[in-house]
């Protein structure tokens, strides 16, 4: 047992709402999140920080819907939060934001505690677009703590973004949905679960088998500590449902080589097995024929998008993905290649300018390579957003070919690990190329968050910071299209073997 697996000398003083929800997913997750709260797995990256930022903005706007409400504007660790909440309840204020209650060894800060008809409505504010099942437990545990603390909660609501809202309105940005009945279904079991979780925190790191709970309702940040990392693990079989993977794993079939001979596998899974057991790249004889469309002068296109919880551009909706950057390489396989790019200017709606530039640079090419259908989705979006270019964009749609489908149907390498993401396929098939060496940005969700920072928060950056951010974003997007170029060259080499 590692030193970090031992119970620290200082016990946890209790649970919070978020800790309780983690404990319901997995006791091990609860233990690590409590006693290793500064673990590298819990350090938020740029993408997660952006989600937090958007959630904070949604919370502030939600408060504006409750005139006369008072915010508990104290640090979440400040012991004065609870007595201040009781003072405001006694004073009869119409709504309390971040109302703090403590009971049953559990702490909860309620987004909105709304006074209504002699009691209260507990409102959990979410930046999503529905009262998703994963939110109900959050609201239920807060309801349990509030009632145990003497607060008469009579109704429970999820206040979320309105999926039908189109900026600038007139529809309301928010929807308040009554989830009292759904929350009440959890309440009977919460006291027992609280006691069980407190007992977990009294002991050493619990022993918990891996299973579907590792990814439900959220991916566990500590998954790499528990899951086998070997390439031949049955947990890496592509496209197989997790219950079946874990059925195999826990029955003793740990590696692909141990799979029963009569187990039915689809074509991709069979290629996975062949690659694992042979140690070679699996190349189907059909690859050369599949590469027929990839002849002549080709374009290679990749978009980066931004998505905001609260839309700011006309005609946009909550969390709508909006293309704001592209990279475009062009040339016949083997080169030479030209390169064009576009990135949004700070503070400006980029859609019309991007669409115009995209039509210009792709006009003379016969086919345009993308990786997944994401680019097609974005071009269809641009057709609606920039209707005067709909015909030209439609012509571009007709030129698109999907390189991911070609890889997935004809090639497999053990290092794919069950994934056909270009970030795993590239280093496996093109040694020496990897997104890990890309520079400051190595993932698409981080690029999206930083692109939003460039567009919407440029005023917070110095000129040097702004220039570096722009340079990093351009380099990342350019790598996406160059990766397609080199990957396609490699596929032609494999087809010739």
ZATIPA-740794 format. One record per residue (C-alpha): residue number from 1; residue in three letters; x, y negated, z negated. Coordinates in pm, whole numbers, plus 32768, in hexadecimal, padded with zeros to 4 digits. Layout:
! ZATIPA-740794
   nr  rest    c1    c2    c3
  NUM   ALA     X     Y     Z
...
***
This chain:
! ZATIPA-740794
   nr  rest    c1    c2    c3
    1   UNK  8000  8000  8000
    2   UNK  8085  7EA7  8060
    3   UNK  80B4  7DA5  7F52
    4   UNK  7F9C  7CD9  7FEF
    5   UNK  7EB3  7E02  7FC2
    6   UNK  7ECD  7DE9  7E48
    7   UNK  7DCF  7D23  7D7F
    8   UNK  7E61  7BCB  7D2A
    9   UNK  7E8E  7B78  7BBC
   10   UNK  7D8C  7A60  7BD4
   11   UNK  7C2E  7AE5  7C13
   12   UNK  7B3E  7A3E  7D01
   13   UNK  7A49  796B  7C3A
   14   UNK  791D  79CD  7D0B
   15   UNK  788A  79D2  7E65
   16   UNK  782F  78C7  7F5F
   17   UNK  7729  78E6  806E
   18   UNK  7830  7924  8178
   19   UNK  78EA  7A20  809F
   20   UNK  77A5  7ADA  805A
   21   UNK  7758  7AF0  81CE
   22   UNK  78B9  7B72  820C
   23   UNK  7889  7C74  80FB
   24   UNK  7749  7CED  819E
   25   UNK  780E  7D2D  82DD
   26   UNK  792F  7DDC  822D
   27   UNK  79B0  7DE7  80C4
   28   UNK  7B14  7DEA  8148
   29   UNK  7AD5  7CA9  8209
   30   UNK  7A4C  7C0A  80CB
   31   UNK  7B7E  7C75  8002
   32   UNK  7C7A  7BF2  80FD
   33   UNK  7BBC  7AAD  813D
   34   UNK  7BAF  7A6E  7FC6
   35   UNK  7D10  7AC7  7F60
   36   UNK  7DC3  7A76  80A6
   37   UNK  7D03  793C  8105
   38   UNK  7E44  78AD  819E
   39   UNK  7E85  79E5  8274
   40   UNK  7EF0  7999  83DB
   41   UNK  7DBC  7A4E  845B
   42   UNK  7CE2  7946  83B3
   43   UNK  7D98  7815  8439
   44   UNK  7CA6  7776  8532
   45   UNK  7D28  774B  8695
   46   UNK  7CCC  7629  877B
   47   UNK  7B8F  76DB  87F0
   48   UNK  7B10  771D  868F
   49   UNK  7B66  75BD  861D
   50   UNK  7A99  753A  8740
   51   UNK  796E  760D  86D7
   52   UNK  7990  7583  8574
   53   UNK  799E  7422  8600
   54   UNK  7864  745B  86CF
   55   UNK  77B1  74F1  85A4
   56   UNK  780C  73C3  84D2
   57   UNK  777A  72DA  85D8
   58   UNK  763A  73A7  85E9
   59   UNK  761D  739A  846E
   60   UNK  763E  7221  8468
   61   UNK  7535  71F5  8576
   62   UNK  744B  72E5  84C3
   63   UNK  7454  720D  838A
   64   UNK  73D0  70E7  8450
   65   UNK  7285  71A5  8471
   66   UNK  7246  7185  82FB
   67   UNK  7222  7015  8297
   68   UNK  727D  6FC8  8130
   69   UNK  7354  70FD  810A
   70   UNK  748E  70ED  8033
   71   UNK  75D8  719D  8080
   72   UNK  76A7  7245  7F6F
   73   UNK  77E2  71A3  7FF4
   74   UNK  78DF  7253  7F15
   75   UNK  79F0  7352  7F57
   76   UNK  795C  74AF  7F5F
   77   UNK  7A39  750E  7E36
   78   UNK  79CA  73E7  7D63
   79   UNK  790D  7469  7C2E
   80   UNK  783B  732B  7C33
   81   UNK  777C  73A7  7D64
   82   UNK  7687  747F  7CA3
   83   UNK  7626  737F  7B97
   84   UNK  7608  7274  7CA4
   85   UNK  7514  7357  7D5E
   86   UNK  7444  7382  7C21
   87   UNK  743F  7208  7BF0
   88   UNK  73B9  71D1  7D4F
   89   UNK  72B1  72E1  7D22
   90   UNK  7241  723A  7BDF
   91   UNK  723F  70E5  7C89
   92   UNK  714B  7166  7D8E
   93   UNK  7214  710F  7EC5
   94   UNK  7166  7193  7FFF
   95   UNK  728F  725D  807E
   96   UNK  73E5  72C3  7FFF
   97   UNK  74FB  7315  80F5
   98   UNK  7603  7412  8086
   99   UNK  7539  7457  7F4C
  100   UNK  7611  7530  7E6C
  101   UNK  7585  764D  7D9A
  102   UNK  7639  7756  7CCF
  103   UNK  7597  788F  7C42
  104   UNK  75D9  7A05  7C2F
  105   UNK  7750  79B9  7C4D
  106   UNK  770F  792C  7DAB
  107   UNK  7741  77CD  7E33
  108   UNK  7671  773A  7F4D
  109   UNK  766C  75E6  7FF5
  110   UNK  751C  75B9  80A6
  111   UNK  751E  74EF  81E7
  112   UNK  73CC  744E  81A3
  113   UNK  72F6  7479  806B
  114   UNK  71B2  73D2  80CE
  115   UNK  70A8  7378  7FCE
  116   UNK  6F4D  73E0  803A
  117   UNK  6E01  740E  7F80
  118   UNK  6E95  7437  7E28
  119   UNK  6FA3  7527  7E99
  120   UNK  70BE  7535  7F92
  121   UNK  710D  75A5  80F2
  122   UNK  726B  7636  8119
  123   UNK  72F1  75DF  8272
  124   UNK  7429  767E  8303
  125   UNK  74AF  75AC  8425
  126   UNK  7557  766A  8540
  127   UNK  75FF  75F0  867E
  128   UNK  757A  771C  8741
  129   UNK  7443  771B  881B
  130   UNK  736A  7814  875E
  131   UNK  731B  789A  8604
  132   UNK  73FE  79C2  8646
  133   UNK  73F0  7AEF  855F
  134   UNK  7557  7AAD  84EF
  135   UNK  74E3  7965  8450
  136   UNK  73CE  79FB  837E
  137   UNK  74B3  7A97  8278
  138   UNK  7558  7941  8246
  139   UNK  7406  78A6  81FC
  140   UNK  7396  79CB  8124
  141   UNK  74BF  79C6  8038
  142   UNK  7499  784E  800C
  143   UNK  732A  7882  7FBD
  144   UNK  7385  7988  7EB9
  145   UNK  7483  78A4  7E10
  146   UNK  739E  7774  7E19
  147   UNK  7278  782E  7D80
  148   UNK  7359  78CC  7C79
  149   UNK  73CF  776C  7C24
  150   UNK  7268  76FA  7BF0
  151   UNK  7225  7652  7D3E
  152   UNK  70C6  769E  7DBE
  153   UNK  7111  76FE  7F27
  154   UNK  6FC4  773D  7FD3
  155   UNK  702F  774A  813E
  156   UNK  716F  779A  81F9
  157   UNK  71C5  7708  834D
  158   UNK  72DA  7718  844F
  159   UNK  730A  75C8  84F9
  160   UNK  73BB  7606  8643
  161   UNK  73FA  755D  878E
  162   UNK  72DD  7557  8888
  163   UNK  7340  7628  89B7
  164   UNK  7245  7560  8A88
  165   UNK  72DD  7410  8A33
  166   UNK  736A  7359  8B61
  167   UNK  7434  721E  8B1E
  168   UNK  73C1  710D  8AE8
  169   UNK  726E  719D  8A85
  170   UNK  714D  7162  8A44
  171   UNK  713A  72BB  89A1
  172   UNK  71C3  72D2  8840
  173   UNK  7328  7351  8820
  174   UNK  72C3  7430  86FA
  175   UNK  71C9  7545  86B3
  176   UNK  7162  75A4  8550
  177   UNK  7100  7712  853C
  178   UNK  7057  77B1  8410
  179   UNK  7119  78EB  83B3
  180   UNK  708A  791D  8255
  181   UNK  7003  7A77  829C
  182   UNK  7149  7AE9  833B
  183   UNK  7217  7A5E  821B
  184   UNK  7134  7AF9  8113
  185   UNK  7180  7C53  81A3
  186   UNK  72E8  7C2C  8128
  187   UNK  729D  7BA1  7FCE
  188   UNK  724F  7CE7  7F1A
  189   UNK  73AA  7D75  7F65
  190   UNK  747A  7C3D  7F28
  191   UNK  74A4  7C5A  7DA9
  192   UNK  752B  7DBC  7DC9
  193   UNK  7612  7D58  7EE5
  194   UNK  7696  7C32  7E19
  195   UNK  76F0  7D19  7CF9
  196   UNK  7792  7E15  7DE5
  197   UNK  7864  7D05  7E86
  198   UNK  78D0  7C78  7D38
  199   UNK  7940  7DD8  7CDA
  200   UNK  7A0B  7DE8  7E1D
  201   UNK  7ABF  7CA9  7DB8
  202   UNK  7B0F  7D3F  7C63
  203   UNK  7BD3  7E5A  7D02
  204   UNK  7CE8  7E9D  7DFA
  205   UNK  7CB7  7E8F  7F71
  206   UNK  7B92  7F79  7FBE
  207   UNK  7BB4  809D  80AB
  208   UNK  7ABA  806C  81C6
  209   UNK  7AA5  8138  8304
  210   UNK  7AAA  807A  844A
  211   UNK  7965  8076  850B
  212   UNK  786D  7F9F  85CE
  213   UNK  785F  7EAF  84A6
  214   UNK  79BC  7E3A  850B
  215   UNK  791A  7D7C  862A
  216   UNK  77BE  7D34  85A0
  217   UNK  773A  7C2F  8571
  218   UNK  788F  7B91  85B9
  219   UNK  79E5  7C14  8617
  220   UNK  7AAD  7C49  84D9
  221   UNK  7BE9  7B72  84D8
  222   UNK  7CA7  7C8E  842E
  223   UNK  7C4E  7D95  852F
  224   UNK  7DBA  7DCE  8594
  225   UNK  7E0D  7E34  842E
  226   UNK  7D11  7F50  8434
  227   UNK  7CF5  7FC8  859A
  228   UNK  7DFA  80AA  8638
  229   UNK  7ED4  7FE8  872B
  230   UNK  7F46  810F  87FF
  231   UNK  7EF6  80F9  8972
  232   UNK  7E65  8259  8970
  233   UNK  7D63  821A  885D
  234   UNK  7C00  8284  88B6
  235   UNK  7B90  8132  8835
  236   UNK  7C23  8098  8970
  237   UNK  7B53  815C  8A6B
  238   UNK  7ABC  8053  8B52
  239   UNK  7945  8033  8B66
  240   UNK  78F9  813C  8A5F
  241   UNK  77FF  80CF  8957
  242   UNK  789B  8099  8803
  243   UNK  77BF  8199  874C
  244   UNK  783F  82A5  883B
  245   UNK  79A9  8234  8813
  246   UNK  798D  8246  8698
  247   UNK  78D9  8393  86A8
  248   UNK  7A08  841D  8760
  249   UNK  7B02  836D  867F
  250   UNK  7A6C  83DA  8534
  251   UNK  7A38  853E  85AD
  252   UNK  7BB0  855B  85DA
  253   UNK  7BD5  8506  874B
  254   UNK  7CC6  83E6  8721
  255   UNK  7D7A  83DC  8871
  256   UNK  7D0A  83E8  89DC
  257   UNK  7DD4  8528  8A0C
  258   UNK  7CF3  85D1  890B
  259   UNK  7BAD  857E  89BE
  260   UNK  7AD2  86AF  89FA
  261   UNK  7AF5  872F  8B5E
  262   UNK  797B  8729  8B8E
  263   UNK  7951  85BF  8B1A
  264   UNK  78AF  84FD  8C34
  265   UNK  7974  83C8  8C97
  266   UNK  7929  82C6  8DA2
  267   UNK  7A27  8271  8EB1
  268   UNK  7AD3  815D  8DED
  269   UNK  7AE7  8231  8CB1
  270   UNK  7B77  8351  8D7A
  271   UNK  7C84  826B  8E09
  272   UNK  7CCB  81FC  8CA4
  273   UNK  7CFD  8366  8C3B
  274   UNK  7DDE  83AE  8D66
  275   UNK  7EB6  827C  8D22
  276   UNK  7EDA  82D0  8BB1
  277   UNK  7F2F  843E  8BE3
  278   UNK  8016  8410  8D0F
  279   UNK  80C1  82D1  8C9E
  280   UNK  80A8  8250  8E05
  281   UNK  7FDF  8142  8EAD
  282   UNK  7EA9  81DE  8F48
  283   UNK  7E72  8160  90AB
  284   UNK  7D47  81E6  916B
  285   UNK  7D76  8236  92DC
  286   UNK  7C57  8143  931E
  287   UNK  7D25  8013  92B1
  288   UNK  7DB1  7FC3  9409
  289   UNK  7C56  7FBE  94A4
  290   UNK  7BD6  7EE9  9382
  291   UNK  7CE7  7DE8  93CA
  292   UNK  7C6E  7DB0  9530
  293   UNK  7BB9  7C69  94D8
  294   UNK  7CFB  7BE3  943E
  295   UNK  7DA5  7B9E  958B
  296   UNK  7DFC  7A5C  963B
  297   UNK  7E07  790B  9592
  298   UNK  7D67  791F  943B
  299   UNK  7D03  782B  932D
  300   UNK  7D23  787E  91BA
  301   UNK  7C34  77BF  90D7
  302   UNK  7C0F  779C  8F5F
  303   UNK  7B33  76B1  8E92
  304   UNK  7B4E  7638  8D2D
  305   UNK  7A0F  75BD  8C8A
  306   UNK  7999  74F6  8B5F
  307   UNK  7863  753D  8A90
  308   UNK  77D8  745A  8984
  309   UNK  76D1  74AA  8880
  310   UNK  763D  734F  88AE
  311   UNK  763C  72F7  8A21
  312   UNK  76AE  719D  8A8F
  313   UNK  7690  71A1  8C0C
  314   UNK  7547  7175  8CC2
  315   UNK  7495  72B7  8D15
  316   UNK  7569  7392  8C31
  317   UNK  74EC  7478  8B1C
  318   UNK  757C  74F4  89CE
  319   UNK  76B4  75CA  89FB
  320   UNK  7697  75C0  8B76
  321   UNK  77E3  7619  8C1B
  322   UNK  784B  74F9  8CFC
  323   UNK  7971  7517  8DED
  324   UNK  7A6F  7407  8DA2
  325   UNK  7BB3  7490  8E32
  326   UNK  7C27  7575  8F49
  327   UNK  7D66  7605  8FD9
  328   UNK  7D7D  7675  9143
  329   UNK  7E95  772D  91F3
  330   UNK  7E85  7776  9367
  331   UNK  7F52  784E  9454
  332   UNK  7F78  79A3  94F3
  333   UNK  7FEE  7AC2  9416
  334   UNK  8165  7A9B  93EB
  335   UNK  815B  7922  940C
  336   UNK  81AF  780F  942D
  337   UNK  8095  7782  9359
  338   UNK  8011  7622  9329
  339   UNK  7F74  75AB  91E5
  340   UNK  7E5D  74B2  9199
  341   UNK  7DC3  745C  904B
  342   UNK  7CC2  7381  8FA0
  343   UNK  7C8B  731E  8E36
  344   UNK  7B83  723A  8DA3
  345   UNK  7BDC  70DA  8D38
  346   UNK  7BA6  7084  8BC8
  347   UNK  7A43  7017  8B7B
  348   UNK  79B7  7056  8CD8
  349   UNK  78B9  714C  8D61
  350   UNK  7991  7215  8E55
  351   UNK  788B  72DA  8F12
  352   UNK  785F  720A  904E
  353   UNK  79D0  71BC  907B
  354   UNK  7A33  7325  9037
  355   UNK  7935  73AD  912E
  356   UNK  79A4  72BA  923C
  357   UNK  7B12  7313  9207
  358   UNK  7AC3  7489  9202
  359   UNK  7A0E  7479  934F
  360   UNK  7B30  73BA  93E7
  361   UNK  7C47  74A7  9380
  362   UNK  7B8E  75E9  93D9
  363   UNK  7AF5  757A  9523
  364   UNK  7BF1  761A  9610
  365   UNK  7C1B  7770  956E
  366   UNK  7B5D  78AE  95CB
  367   UNK  7B55  7959  9478
  368   UNK  7B86  78E5  9312
  369   UNK  7BF9  79D7  9203
  370   UNK  7B69  79BF  90A5
  371   UNK  7B99  7A9E  8F75
  372   UNK  7A3E  7B00  8EF1
  373   UNK  7901  7A58  8F6D
  374   UNK  792E  792C  8E86
  375   UNK  7998  7848  8FA2
  376   UNK  7863  78A6  906A
  377   UNK  778C  784E  8F3E
  378   UNK  782F  76FA  8F22
  379   UNK  780C  76AD  9094
  380   UNK  7698  76FE  907F
  381   UNK  7683  7612  8F58
  382   UNK  7730  7501  9023
  383   UNK  7633  7531  913C
  384   UNK  7521  74C3  904B
  385   UNK  75EF  73B5  8FA1
  386   UNK  766B  7319  90E9
  387   UNK  754F  7361  91DF
  388   UNK  75E5  7290  92F9
  389   UNK  76FE  7391  930F
  390   UNK  761F  74C4  92E4
  391   UNK  764B  753C  944B
  392   UNK  77C7  751F  9448
  393   UNK  77D6  75CB  92F5
  394   UNK  76F2  76DB  937A
  395   UNK  77E8  7717  9494
  396   UNK  78FD  7739  9392
  397   UNK  782C  7839  92D5
  398   UNK  7824  790B  9411
  399   UNK  79A0  7915  941A
  400   UNK  79D5  799C  92B8
  401   UNK  7A67  7AF6  9273
  402   UNK  7A97  7B83  9116
  403   UNK  7BF1  7C0E  90CD
  404   UNK  7B88  7C9D  8F7E
  405   UNK  7A8E  7D87  9026
  406   UNK  7BA1  7E00  910F
  407   UNK  7C8A  7E4B  8FEC
  408   UNK  7B7C  7EF1  8F19
  409   UNK  7B0C  7FD6  9033
  410   UNK  7C60  8047  90B3
  411   UNK  7D7F  8017  8FBA
  412   UNK  7DC6  8066  8E4F
  413   UNK  7EF2  804A  8D68
  414   UNK  7F07  80C7  8C02
  415   UNK  7F62  7F69  8B8C
  416   UNK  7E0E  7EE7  8BFB
  417   UNK  7D90  7F6D  8AB0
  418   UNK  7C30  7F90  8B35
  419   UNK  7C22  7E28  8BAE
  420   UNK  7C2C  7D94  8D0A
  421   UNK  7C70  7C34  8C90
  422   UNK  7D7C  7B92  8D67
  423   UNK  7E3F  7B52  8C28
  424   UNK  7E69  7CC9  8BF3
  425   UNK  7E75  7D35  8D60
  426   UNK  7F81  7C3A  8DC5
  427   UNK  80A0  7CA6  8CDF
  428   UNK  804C  7E16  8D16
  429   UNK  8062  7E03  8E92
  430   UNK  8150  7CDC  8EBC
  431   UNK  826B  7D0D  8DC0
  432   UNK  8306  7BC7  8D54
  433   UNK  81C3  7AFF  8D71
  434   UNK  80F2  7AC7  8C3B
  435   UNK  800A  79C4  8BA8
  436   UNK  80D0  79E2  8A65
  437   UNK  81E0  791C  8B15
  438   UNK  80EC  781E  8BA3
  439   UNK  8146  7707  8AB3
  440   UNK  8068  764A  89C3
  441   UNK  7F20  76E3  8A42
  442   UNK  7EF7  785B  8A6A
  443   UNK  7D7F  7896  8A64
  444   UNK  7C51  7815  8B1D
  445   UNK  7B81  77BD  89EC
  446   UNK  7CA2  76EB  8965
  447   UNK  7CC4  7642  8AB9
  448   UNK  7B52  75EB  8AB4
  449   UNK  7B6E  7556  8957
  450   UNK  7CA1  7489  89B4
  451   UNK  7C03  7417  8AFA
  452   UNK  7ADF  7393  8A2C
  453   UNK  7BDB  72E1  894F
  454   UNK  7C76  723D  8A80
  455   UNK  7B26  71C7  8B03
  456   UNK  7A6F  7166  89C5
  457   UNK  7B7C  7110  88C5
  458   UNK  7C8A  7069  8991
  459   UNK  7C69  6F30  88BB
  460   UNK  7CF2  6FF9  8795
  461   UNK  7E31  7050  8852
  462   UNK  7F6C  6F8C  8899
  463   UNK  7FD6  6F66  8A03
  464   UNK  80E7  706B  89D0
  465   UNK  7FED  7160  8935
  466   UNK  7EF5  7122  8A4C
  467   UNK  7FFB  715E  8B58
  468   UNK  8072  72A0  8AB3
  469   UNK  7F11  7323  8A8B
  470   UNK  7EC5  72DC  8BF7
  471   UNK  800A  7381  8C64
  472   UNK  7FC7  74B7  8B90
  473   UNK  7E68  74DC  8C1D
  474   UNK  7EDF  74BB  8D83
  475   UNK  7FF2  75BB  8D48
  476   UNK  7EFF  76B6  8CAF
  477   UNK  7E00  769B  8DC7
  478   UNK  7F12  76AD  8ECE
  479   UNK  7F90  77EF  8E30
  480   UNK  7E33  7886  8E59
  481   UNK  7E3A  7861  8FD3
  482   UNK  7FAB  78B8  8FF2
  483   UNK  7F63  79F4  8F2A
  484   UNK  7E61  7A55  9031
  485   UNK  7F60  7A15  9145
  486   UNK  8067  7AF6  90A7
  487   UNK  7F68  7BFE  9044
  488   UNK  7EE5  7C16  91A8
  489   UNK  8049  7C34  922E
  490   UNK  8082  7D53  913B
  491   UNK  7F40  7E00  91A6
  492   UNK  7FB5  7DFB  9310
  493   UNK  80FE  7E99  929D
  494   UNK  8041  7FAA  91E4
  495   UNK  7F63  7FEC  9311
  496   UNK  8099  8028  93E6
  497   UNK  812D  812E  92FC
***
